[in-house]
Amino acid sequence: MFSRISRAVGSNGLMSRVARSASWIILGYGGSQAMRLASNLILTRLLFPEAFGLMALLSVVTVGLTMFSDVGISPSISQSKRGDDADFLNTAWTIQVVRGLGLWIVACLMAYPLALFYDQPDLASYLPVAALSLLIAGFNPTRIETAHRHLLMGRLTALDLLSQLIALVVMVLLALMLQSVAALVIGGVIGALAKLALTHFYLPGLHNRFRLEKPAMQELVSFGKWIFLSTVFWFFASQGDKAILGKFLTLETLGIYNIGYFLAYFPVLLGMNVSSRIMIPVYREGTDSGRITRLRYLLSSGVSGLLIVMALTGPWLVDALYDDRYISSGAIVVVLSIGFIPLVIGMTYDQAALAAGDSRRFFIYNALRSTLQVLLLLAGAIYAGLIGAIVGMSLSMILSHFALIWLARAHHAWDWRHDFWFASLGVAVAWLALWLHWDAIAAMSAAT
C-alpha cells in the first residue's frame, strides 16, 4: 500500500502535482502562521495595542494600493497558453516593476492627507517607509508565478518561510530596541527585501529583463482589465472592515480587533491560498468532475474544521495566549469565525471562472460581494458599534453566496449537496458557539 502511495505521489500526473503542491502550500502556510503567531505573542508583550491599530491602518493603505492597481499578472501567467514564453514573462515583469514604483510614489503623496483623515500624525511618517515593500515587490521574478503555474511549490515555500523568518527576527530585535511601531514597519520592508534576494538567487527559471512586447501587453490587458476591477472591489471585501472601523474605533480597540481578526481569518486564508494555487490548473487541465468534487470536499472540510475550532475555543485561546489587554479579542474570534463559514463554502467556485478566462463574471461577483459588505458593515457600525459591523459583514457573505452560485453554474461547477451539508454544519456550529460564549460576546459589545 505504501509503495502504491509513494508511486502515486511521486509521479508527474496532474493529481500527484496537486497533492504535492497542496502539501507544500499547507506546510508553508502553517509555518508562516506559526511564525506570525509567535511574533504576535512576543510583540504584543513588547508593544502596546495602539501599535497594532496603527499597523492595521498602514496595512489597509498598502494592501489597498496593491489591489487598486492589480492587473492580474499572476493569474494571467497561470492560465495563459504563453505562460512559459520568455517575451510574455518579461513583459509581465516590466509592467510589475513600473507598477511597484508607481505605488510607492502614490503612497508618499497620500501619506499626509490620510494622516489628517484618520487624525493620526504618525501615518505621514510611516506610510512612505511601509510602502517601500511595494516598490521592492515589483522586482520579484516571474519565476514565482512559473512555480505556481506548474505546481512546483517545494523550494518556493522554503524561500518564503525563510524570508518571513528574517522579517520576524528583525521585528523582534527592533521592538526590543525601539519600543515603537517602527519595528513592525521596518521589519516588513526587510522581509520584502529578503524575499526578493532569495527568489532571485535561489529559484530556478527565467532571469527577467525589461521587455514590452505588444501581443503580450494586449493579452495581459485584455485578461487583466476585469481582474483589476475585481481587485478594486476585493479590497473593500478584505480590508474594508479596517478602513471603516479605523474611523469609528480608537487605535487601541482597532488593535484588539486586528488580533481577533488574525486568529479567525487564518483558516480562511489557508483555504484561499490552496484553492487559488491548485484549482486553476485543475480546472484548466479538465480533470474529471469526481476528482474536483473530492478536492472541494477535502478543502471545505479542512478549513471548516479549523474555523469550528476557532469559533468554539476563541475566548479560551486568547486568554491562554495573550495578556488581559487583549481579552476582548476572544469574542471577536467567535463572531468572525461564524461569519466566515459562508465564505469557505464557496471558495473553490470562483477559480472555475478564472481557469476559463472568464474574468468578467469574476469581477461581477466580487463587485456585488464587496458592495454588500461595505454597506452592511457600515450600517452595522453606525447602529450597533463593533459587534454590529461584524454581524453586517457576516450577513453580506451569506447574501453574496447566491451571486457565487450564479458564477459557478455558468461553468458547471456548482455542487448543491456540498453547499447544503456545509451550510447545515455552519448553522449548528454557530448556535453552539453563541451558546457557549454569549457572556463574552455581550461583554465585548458593551466594552466597544
Buried (B, 14 or more C-beta within 10 A) or exposed (E): EEEEEEEEBEEEEBBBBBBBBBBBBBBBBEBBBEBBBEBBEBBBEBBBBBBBBBBBBBBBBBBBBBBBBBBBBBBBBBBBEBBBBBBBBBBBBBBBBEBBEBBBEBBBEBBBEBBEEBEBEBBBBBBBBBBBBBBBBBBBBBBBBBBBBBBBBBBBBBBBBBBBBBBBBBBBEBBEEBEBBBBBBBBBBBBBBBBBBBBBEEBEBBEBEEBEBEEBBEBBBEBBBBBBBBBBBBBBBBBBBBBBBBEBBEBBBBBBBBBBBBBBBBBBBBBBBBBBBBBBBBBBEEBEEEEBBEBBBEBBBBBBEBBBBBBBBBBBBBBEBBEEBBBBBBBBBBBBBBBBBBBBBBBBBBBBBBBBBBBEBBBBBBBBBBBBBBBBBBBBBEEBBBBBBBBBBBBBBBBBBEBBBBBBEBBEBBBEEBBEBBBEBBEEBBEBBBEBBEEBBEBBBEEB
